[in-house]
Amino acid sequence: MKQSSISGIYKFKNKIYTENPTNCKGLKIYDEQILKYKNKEYRSWNPYKSKLSAAIHKGLNKIIISENKNILYLGASTGTTVSHLSDILKNGVIYAIEKSPFAVKKLLNLCEKRKNIIPIMADANNPEKYKTLVPQIDLIYQDISQRNQDEIFIKNIDYFLKFDCQAIIMVKARSIDVSLKPQEVYDNVMNKLKLNKIKIIEILDLSNYEKDHAAILISY
Ligand SMILES: C[S@@+](CC[C@H](N)C(=O)[O-])C[C@H]1O[C@@H](n2cnc3c(N)ncnc32)[C@H](O)[C@@H]1O
C-alpha cells in the first residue's frame, strides 16, 4: 500500500483506497473491498461508482484534499463518495447537501459512526437557506445532474468558498444539452465559469468510467 500524490489516498496495484476509521472496522458502505495492511483497514474506491475516484484514475492530481479541510458537498446522495472523503478528513468536516429525502435517510445511517459528516436536506439552488449551517469552506465538490448545474456551482462558490481555494464540478453533458457534443457543453461551462472570474485548473474527461461526463477543477 503506497501513499498517492493526494493526501489520504493510497494505491495498491491498479486500485485506489482510503483508510477505514478505527471505529468502522469491517464496515462496508457499498460493495467496496476491504483490505487489511499493517494493522489498518483500507476501503477500495470504485471509479465506476464514484466520479471523484474516476477523475483520480484519469489523472486528477492538482486537487488539494487534506485531513483538516472543510468540504461542502453538493449532491451527496446516499454517501458513496462522501464516505471516502470522510475517511480522508481526520480533522475536517463535510457539509453534505442533498435534496432527496430517501437519499438523506441513508446518509443519516452513515453519519451514525462518522461524526465528520453534517447532512443537510436542502436544494443546492438555494444556498441562502443553509448559509447559517455552513461556514466558509476550503473545497466545494458538486455532482448534481441538473440543467443549471453550472449556475448552482457558481452560486455556492460565491457564498461559501474561501479566497484562493478550490472547487470541483462533475459535469453531466446530457443533463445540460443533449443537442450539443459533450465537449461543446464542457466548453460552454468553462466559458461561463471564466466570465465569473473563476480560474480553470484542469479538466478531465471521465469516459470509460462515466459516459459524457467531465470533472472540472477550479480555483477562485
Ligand atoms: C449523481 S447523484 C450523486 C452521487 C454522489 N455524488 C456519489 O458519488 O456518491 C446526484 C444527486 O444529486 C441530488 N440532487 C439533484 N439536484 C439537487 C439539488 N438541486 N440540490 C441538492 N441535491 C440535488 C440527487 O438527489 C442525487 O442524489
The ligand as an SDF file (V2000), in Angstrom:
LIG
                    3D

 27 29  0  0  0  0  0  0  0  0999 V2000
  -25.3210   11.5470   -9.3380 C   0  0  0  0  0  0  0  0  0  0  0  0
  -26.0480   11.6170   -7.7470 S   0  0  0  0  0  0  0  0  0  0  0  0
  -24.6780   11.9330   -6.6920 C   0  0  0  0  0  0  0  0  0  0  0  0
  -23.8090   10.7290   -6.3770 C   0  0  0  0  0  0  0  0  0  0  0  0
  -22.8240   11.0550   -5.2690 C   0  0  0  0  0  0  0  0  0  0  0  0
  -22.1290   12.2680   -5.5570 N   0  0  0  0  0  0  0  0  0  0  0  0
  -21.7930    9.9580   -5.0360 C   0  0  0  0  0  0  0  0  0  0  0  0
  -20.7880    9.9160   -5.7670 O   0  0  0  0  0  0  0  0  0  0  0  0
  -21.9500    9.1840   -4.1100 O   0  0  0  0  0  0  0  0  0  0  0  0
  -26.8050   13.2150   -7.7900 C   0  0  0  0  0  0  0  0  0  0  0  0
  -27.5190   13.5850   -6.5050 C   0  0  0  0  0  0  0  0  0  0  0  0
  -27.8380   14.9720   -6.5550 O   0  0  0  0  0  0  0  0  0  0  0  0
  -29.0760   15.1820   -5.9240 C   0  0  0  0  0  0  0  0  0  0  0  0
  -29.6060   16.4700   -6.3860 N   0  0  0  0  0  0  0  0  0  0  0  0
  -30.1190   16.7710   -7.6100 C   0  0  0  0  0  0  0  0  0  0  0  0
  -30.4710   18.0640   -7.6650 N   0  0  0  0  0  0  0  0  0  0  0  0
  -30.1690   18.5990   -6.4480 C   0  0  0  0  0  0  0  0  0  0  0  0
  -30.2930   19.8940   -5.8910 C   0  0  0  0  0  0  0  0  0  0  0  0
  -30.7970   20.8900   -6.6040 N   0  0  0  0  0  0  0  0  0  0  0  0
  -29.9000   20.0820   -4.6270 N   0  0  0  0  0  0  0  0  0  0  0  0
  -29.3920   19.0600   -3.8890 C   0  0  0  0  0  0  0  0  0  0  0  0
  -29.2450   17.8140   -4.3570 N   0  0  0  0  0  0  0  0  0  0  0  0
  -29.6220   17.5840   -5.6250 C   0  0  0  0  0  0  0  0  0  0  0  0
  -29.9040   13.9800   -6.3660 C   0  0  0  0  0  0  0  0  0  0  0  0
  -30.9960   13.7490   -5.4780 O   0  0  0  0  0  0  0  0  0  0  0  0
  -28.8580   12.8520   -6.3210 C   0  0  0  0  0  0  0  0  0  0  0  0
  -28.8680   12.1950   -5.0830 O   0  0  0  0  0  0  0  0  0  0  0  0
  1  2  1  0
  2  3  1  0
  2 10  1  0
  3  4  1  0
  4  5  1  0
  5  6  1  0
  5  7  1  0
  7  8  2  0
  7  9  1  0
 10 11  1  0
 11 12  1  0
 11 26  1  0
 12 13  1  0
 13 14  1  0
 13 24  1  0
 14 15  1  0
 14 23  1  0
 15 16  2  0
 16 17  1  0
 17 18  1  0
 17 23  2  0
 18 19  1  0
 18 20  2  0
 20 21  1  0
 21 22  2  0
 22 23  1  0
 24 25  1  0
 24 26  1  0
 26 27  1  0
M  CHG  2   2   1   9  -1
M  END
$$$$
